[in-house]
C-alpha cells in the first residue's frame, strides 16, 4: 500500500508541475491567480459565469492538460487571464447619442465643405453687387444735381456762330421791368465738352416798387342805438325821479322821457323815489318772454290775503304814490302772443295792480321782443 501511495503522490506531483508549466506558457488573464470555487458535497461542476462570447483579449487556444485527473478535494481549478483591460459599459444616453449622430464619411464632409464654399461665394457676390449699386446711385446723384439746377436759372443753350447764346428763363416770373444784359462768354467757354454745363451769371432783375397809395378808410355810418325795451315818460306837472331798485336811473322833468333795456334772466323793478310807499313796475326777461305787472302792495303786508289785511299789517300805510300806465306797443291784445295787454293804475286799490302778495292774476306776459312805454300821470 505504501508503495502504491508513493506512486500516486509522484504522479500527482508530476501533474501539478505540468499544469504549472502550462500556466507559465499561457498569456496573461483577467486575474493572475487560480480561483477555486467553493467545495461542496455535490459533484464538481464547471464555472457557470463564463461569457457567451469570449472577449477579444482572451486566448482560446486549447491547453495541453495532463491525462490524469487531478484530485483537488472536490473542487475544480479555473484559469483566468490577468492584467486585461475591463470592458467599458456604455450608458443608455451615450447609446442614443451614438445612434442619433450621423456618421459622416470623407465624401459627405467634402460635399458639405463645397456647399458652404458655394454659399459664401454667393454672399460675397451679392454684397459686391450691392456696393456697386450704391456707388452708382451716389455718382448719379452727384452728376445730376448740377445739371438739374441749371434748368431753373440762366444757362448757356449752345454754340452758334462762334459764340454761346445765353437764355434767360427768369422772365417767366413776370416781376422784371426790363431786359437784363447778356453776358458774352469767352472763347474758352465755346470749347466745352458736351458733358459739361456752363452757367452764365445774370444780374438779378430790378423790380420797380410803386409808391403806396393812401386809401381812405370808408366812412362808417354809426349804428343806430339799440331799441329800448322800456321807455319812461313824465306827463306829470312835477319831476319824476326814476330809480331802478335803489339806483337812480334818470330824473324826468315834465314832458321828458328816458329808456333802458334788460338782460336775459334779469328781474328788477322801477319806482318814483326810494320810498317804500311807491307804485312799482316789476318786470322779468326770461325763457323768451317778458313778465310784467304793477304793484301797490302796502309795505309790511307780510302774508296778508287781501288789501285790507295788508293795510292793517302795514299800519295803514298805502303802497301807491303816483299814477302809472303801461302800454304794450307791439302785441297788445293779441291772443296768439300770450297774456299781453296794456295795464294802468290811476289810484290806490286799482284793479290792474297787485294789492297783496298772492294776487297772481295781475301778472301779464308778452314775447321778449315787446317794447313797453311807461307813462307817469297818463
SVG drawing of the C-alpha trace seen along z (x, -y; Angstrom):
<svg xmlns="http://www.w3.org/2000/svg" viewBox="-110 -171 117 173">
<polyline fill="none" stroke="black" stroke-width="0.4" points="0.0,0.0 2.7,-2.4 4.4,-1.8 1.2,-2.5 0.6,-5.6 4.0,-6.8 3.5,-6.2 0.2,-8.2 1.9,-11.0 4.6,-11.1 2.0,-11.2 0.2,-14.0 3.4,-16.0 4.2,-15.4 0.8,-16.5 1.0,-19.7 4.3,-20.6 3.0,-20.2 0.0,-22.3 2.3,-24.9 4.4,-24.9 1.2,-25.3 0.2,-28.2 3.5,-30.0 3.2,-29.4 -0.4,-30.9 -0.9,-34.7 -2.0,-36.9 -5.6,-36.6 -8.0,-38.8 -6.8,-37.7 -3.3,-36.4 -4.4,-33.6 -6.3,-30.4 -9.8,-30.8 -11.1,-27.7 -14.9,-27.5 -16.2,-26.6 -16.2,-22.9 -19.5,-21.2 -20.7,-17.7 -22.0,-17.5 -20.0,-16.6 -17.7,-19.4 -19.2,-21.5 -17.6,-23.8 -17.8,-27.6 -21.2,-28.9 -20.3,-32.6 -18.2,-32.2 -19.3,-34.8 -21.2,-33.6 -18.7,-35.3 -15.0,-35.4 -13.6,-38.8 -11.2,-40.0 -8.2,-39.7 -8.9,-36.1 -6.8,-33.3 -9.0,-30.4 -6.0,-28.1 -6.5,-24.7 -4.2,-23.9 -2.4,-20.6 -3.6,-19.2 -2.4,-16.1 -4.0,-12.9 -4.7,-12.0 -7.3,-13.5 -6.1,-15.9 -7.7,-15.5 -8.4,-18.8 -10.5,-17.7 -13.8,-18.0 -13.0,-21.5 -12.0,-22.3 -9.5,-25.0 -10.5,-27.8 -7.8,-29.8 -8.4,-33.5 -6.3,-35.9 -4.6,-38.7 -3.8,-42.3 -6.7,-42.6 -8.4,-45.9 -12.0,-45.7 -14.7,-46.3 -16.3,-49.7 -20.0,-49.6 -22.0,-52.1 -24.8,-54.0 -28.3,-54.3 -27.8,-58.1 -24.5,-57.6 -26.0,-54.8 -28.9,-57.1 -26.4,-59.9 -24.4,-57.5 -27.5,-56.3 -28.7,-59.9 -25.3,-61.2 -24.9,-60.5 -21.7,-59.0 -20.0,-61.3 -17.6,-59.8 -15.0,-61.7 -17.3,-62.2 -20.1,-63.7 -17.6,-66.1 -16.2,-67.2 -19.7,-67.8 -20.7,-69.8 -17.5,-71.9 -18.2,-72.5 -21.7,-73.6 -20.5,-76.1 -17.9,-77.5 -20.6,-78.0 -22.9,-79.8 -20.1,-82.0 -19.2,-82.9 -22.8,-83.8 -22.9,-86.1 -19.7,-87.8 -21.1,-88.2 -24.3,-89.7 -22.5,-92.1 -20.3,-93.3 -23.3,-93.9 -25.0,-95.9 -21.9,-98.0 -21.6,-98.7 -25.3,-99.7 -24.8,-102.2 -21.7,-103.7 -23.6,-104.0 -26.5,-105.8 -24.2,-108.1 -22.4,-109.0 -25.7,-109.6 -26.9,-111.9 -23.5,-113.8 -23.6,-114.3 -27.3,-115.0 -27.6,-117.8 -25.6,-120.4 -27.3,-119.6 -30.8,-119.8 -30.0,-123.1 -29.1,-124.7 -32.6,-124.3 -34.1,-126.8 -31.6,-129.6 -29.8,-131.3 -27.8,-128.6 -25.9,-128.5 -28.1,-126.8 -25.4,-126.0 -22.7,-127.4 -23.8,-129.4 -21.6,-131.4 -18.5,-131.2 -20.3,-132.3 -22.5,-130.9 -26.1,-132.2 -27.4,-132.6 -31.0,-132.1 -32.7,-133.8 -35.6,-131.9 -36.2,-134.3 -38.6,-136.3 -41.3,-133.8 -41.7,-135.1 -43.3,-138.3 -41.5,-140.5 -38.9,-142.1 -39.2,-145.7 -36.5,-145.5 -34.3,-143.2 -31.3,-142.0 -27.9,-142.5 -26.4,-139.5 -23.0,-138.3 -20.7,-137.3 -18.7,-134.2 -15.0,-133.9 -13.5,-131.7 -12.6,-129.1 -16.3,-128.7 -17.0,-127.8 -14.7,-124.8 -16.5,-122.9 -17.0,-119.2 -20.6,-118.3 -21.0,-116.7 -20.1,-120.0 -22.8,-122.6 -21.6,-126.2 -23.6,-128.7 -23.7,-132.4 -24.2,-134.8 -27.2,-137.1 -27.7,-140.0 -31.0,-140.0 -33.7,-142.0 -34.5,-145.3 -38.1,-145.5 -39.8,-148.8 -41.8,-149.2 -44.7,-151.5 -45.3,-154.1 -48.1,-153.0 -51.3,-154.8 -53.2,-156.0 -56.7,-154.8 -59.0,-156.5 -61.0,-154.2 -64.6,-154.2 -66.7,-156.3 -68.8,-154.2 -72.2,-155.2 -72.7,-154.9 -75.0,-152.1 -78.3,-153.2 -78.7,-152.8 -80.4,-149.7 -84.1,-149.9 -85.0,-150.5 -87.2,-147.8 -88.5,-150.1 -89.3,-153.8 -90.4,-156.0 -92.2,-159.3 -93.3,-162.0 -96.7,-163.6 -97.0,-164.9 -96.7,-168.5 -93.8,-167.7 -90.5,-166.0 -90.2,-162.2 -87.1,-160.6 -86.9,-157.2 -85.0,-154.5 -84.1,-151.1 -84.4,-149.3 -82.2,-151.7 -80.1,-153.2 -81.2,-156.5 -81.8,-155.8 -82.9,-159.3 -84.6,-162.5 -87.5,-163.4 -88.9,-166.9 -92.4,-167.3 -92.5,-166.2 -89.2,-164.4 -88.5,-160.7 -85.7,-158.1 -85.2,-154.5 -83.4,-151.3 -83.0,-147.6 -83.0,-144.4 -80.6,-141.5 -81.6,-137.9 -82.7,-136.5 -82.9,-139.9 -85.6,-140.5 -86.0,-144.1 -88.4,-146.9 -88.7,-150.6 -90.3,-153.3 -90.6,-157.0 -88.3,-158.0 -86.8,-155.4 -89.8,-155.4 -91.3,-152.1 -94.8,-153.6 -94.3,-153.7 -96.0,-152.5 -93.8,-149.7 -93.4,-148.5 -91.9,-144.9 -90.5,-143.2 -88.6,-139.9 -86.9,-138.8 -86.7,-135.0 -87.4,-132.0 -88.3,-134.1 -90.9,-136.2 -91.3,-139.5 -93.3,-139.1 -94.6,-142.3 -97.0,-143.8 -97.9,-147.0 -97.7,-146.5 -99.2,-148.8 -99.0,-146.3 -98.8,-148.2 -95.3,-147.9 -95.1,-145.4 -98.1,-143.4 -96.5,-140.1 -98.8,-137.2 -101.9,-139.3 -104.5,-137.7 -106.2,-140.9 -105.6,-144.6 -107.4,-145.4 -105.4,-142.8 -102.2,-144.3 -103.3,-147.8 -103.8,-146.5 -100.4,-144.9 -98.7,-147.9 -100.3,-150.4 -102.5,-152.0 -99.6,-152.9 -100.5,-152.7 -98.2,-151.4 -99.3,-153.9 -97.6,-157.3 -98.2,-158.1 -100.4,-157.1 -98.8,-154.8 -99.8,-153.4 -98.1,-150.6 -98.7,-150.2 -97.6,-147.2 -96.7,-148.7 -96.4,-145.5 -98.6,-142.6 -101.3,-144.3 -104.4,-142.2 -103.0,-139.6 -104.2,-136.2 -101.5,-134.3 -98.8,-136.2 -99.8,-135.2 -101.4,-137.3 -100.1,-140.5 -102.2,-143.6 -101.7,-147.2 -102.4,-148.0 -102.9,-151.1 -103.1,-152.1 -104.6,-155.5 -105.4,-155.4 -104.9,-153.3 -106.7,-149.9 -106.7,-149.9 -107.9,-146.6 -104.9,-146.1 -102.3,-146.1 -101.1,-143.6 -102.9,-144.5 -101.5,-141.7 -98.6,-139.2 -100.7,-136.3 -102.7,-138.4 -101.1,-136.5 -103.9,-137.0 -102.5,-140.5 -99.3,-139.1 -99.0,-139.6 -96.6,-138.3 -95.6,-139.2 -92.9,-138.0 -89.4,-139.0 -89.2,-141.5 -92.1,-143.5 -91.5,-147.3 -93.2,-149.0 -93.9,-152.7 -94.5,-153.5 -96.2,-156.9 -96.4,-158.6 -99.7,-160.6 -101.2,-159.2"/>
</svg>
